[in-house]
Amino acid sequence: MTISSREQLIAALQQDSEEFQEAVARLPAEAFERGVYEQGWNARQLLAHIAAIEWTYPRLIERAEQRAGGDDVPQGGGAGFDMDAYNAKQVVRRDDQPVEQLLTEFRRNRAETIDAIRAADDELLQQPTRSAGGVEGTLLDVLEGVAVGHVREHVGDLLRGARSE
């Protein structure tokens, strides 16, 4: 899917959010403790990853605004940034959180992402940018890739993992 407007991006984020939450709701309780993803993550840890990473998308917009305003703000994760280590750290921080708490964090962070997109002007959404993971393009394209595509990939991971046993 190629998203070409703020409205399409918001609609995709809302749909994604619903699909993700529905996928989590369909998982049997034992799936939350069974490996479903690379690095041996179980479904609860994958959920923790998604809840944790969602907070970064409004920051991506904020940093793009700062750059558009002339501030010297680096793009992406920068030299020496280890995405896998960052992700693992965020998952470990949420190790003791129950599924419902992780879903609440995801919902809150997704709402903040949508609010930040609504507040961004059209010119900003067309500015070139790069995510911490190295996804490059216009801000709109990068947000589609990391906030929509990323979650969709993980919905598939959750469902495949749940079916594997």
Buried (B, 14 or more C-beta within 10 A) or exposed (E): EEBEEBEBBBBBBEEBBEEBBEBBEEBEEEBBEBBBBEEEBBBBBBBBBBBBBBBBBBEBBEBBBEBBEEEEEEBBBEEEEEBEEBBBEBBEEBEEBEBEBBBEBBBEBBBBBBEBBEEBEEEBBEBEBBBBBEBEBBBBBBBBBBBBBBBBEBBEBBBEBBEEE
